[in-house]
Amino acid sequence: MKLIYVIVRNVDSSRVMDGLNKQGFYVTKLASTGGFLREGNTTLMIGTDEEKVEEVISVVKKECGPRQQIISNPVGPAEYTSMQVLVNVGGATIFVMDVDRFEKI
C-alpha cells in the first residue's frame, strides 16, 4: 500500500481530482500555501496499491502539466509601469510513501 501526496496549484486541483475520481481513486483534499507566485496550493492525499502508483502519476501529469503564464514584475517606483515576464507554472510535486497499516472503518 502507498500514500501519495500531490501538491498542485489551486486552479489545477479540481481537474486533477476529477481525473483521479474518474479512474476510481479516492482523494482527500487539504488546503496548503507556498510556491513561487505566492498563490494557494492544494495538497491531495491518495491511498492506493503499489501497482497503481504510476497510473495516479500519469493522471496528474495529464491534468496539470507545466505551462507558461505572464506575470507583472515591477521595475521601479510606482509611477513606472511594470514589466511583464513569462514564467513556467503548473506541474505538481509528488511524494510517494510506504503505508505500514491501512484500515477503513
C-alpha positions in Angstrom: 0.0 0.0 0.0 1.2 3.5 -0.8 0.2 7.0 0.2 0.7 9.6 -2.5 0.9 13.4 -1.7 0.3 15.5 -4.7 0.8 19.3 -4.3 -0.8 21.4 -7.1 -1.9 24.9 -7.7 -5.5 25.7 -6.6 -6.5 26.3 -10.2 -5.5 22.8 -11.2 -6.9 20.9 -8.2 -10.4 20.3 -9.5 -9.2 19.0 -12.8 -6.8 16.6 -11.1 -9.3 15.4 -8.5 -11.9 14.8 -11.3 -9.4 12.9 -13.4 -8.4 10.7 -10.4 -12.0 10.1 -9.4 -12.9 9.0 -13.0 -10.1 6.4 -12.7 -11.6 5.1 -9.4 -9.2 6.8 -7.0 -10.4 8.3 -3.7 -8.8 11.7 -2.9 -8.6 13.7 0.3 -8.0 17.5 -0.4 -6.1 19.7 2.0 -5.6 23.5 1.7 -1.9 24.5 1.7 0.2 27.5 0.9 3.6 28.3 -0.6 5.0 28.4 -4.1 6.9 30.8 -6.3 3.9 33.0 -7.2 2.6 33.0 -3.6 -0.7 31.6 -4.8 -2.7 29.0 -2.9 -1.8 25.4 -3.3 -3.8 22.2 -2.7 -2.3 19.0 -1.3 -4.1 15.9 -2.4 -3.7 12.6 -0.5 -4.3 9.4 -2.4 -4.0 5.9 -0.9 -3.6 3.1 -3.4 -1.9 -0.2 -4.1 1.7 -0.1 -5.2 1.0 -1.3 -8.7 -1.4 1.7 -9.3 1.1 4.5 -8.4 2.2 5.1 -12.0 -1.5 5.4 -13.0 -2.0 8.1 -10.4 1.1 10.0 -11.5 0.0 9.7 -15.2 -3.4 11.3 -14.4 -1.7 14.1 -12.5 0.7 14.8 -15.4 -2.2 14.9 -17.9 -4.3 17.2 -15.9 -1.8 19.8 -14.6 1.3 19.7 -16.8 3.6 22.7 -16.8 2.7 25.7 -18.9 3.6 29.3 -19.2 2.0 32.4 -17.6 2.6 36.1 -17.9 3.1 38.0 -14.6 3.8 41.6 -13.9 7.1 42.4 -12.4 7.5 45.9 -11.0 10.7 47.6 -12.3 10.9 50.7 -10.2 8.9 53.3 -8.3 5.1 53.3 -8.5 5.0 55.9 -11.3 6.7 53.5 -13.6 4.9 50.7 -15.4 5.6 47.1 -14.6 7.4 44.8 -17.0 5.6 41.6 -18.0 7.6 38.4 -17.5 6.9 34.9 -18.9 7.2 32.2 -16.2 6.6 28.5 -16.1 3.7 27.5 -13.8 1.7 24.4 -13.2 3.0 20.9 -12.7 3.0 19.2 -9.4 5.2 18.0 -6.6 4.6 14.3 -5.8 5.7 12.3 -2.8 5.1 8.5 -2.6 5.3 6.9 0.8 5.0 3.4 2.1 2.0 2.7 4.4 2.6 0.2 7.2 -1.0 -0.2 8.1 -4.4 0.8 6.5 -7.8 0.4 8.0 -11.1 1.6 6.7 -13.7 1.9 9.4 
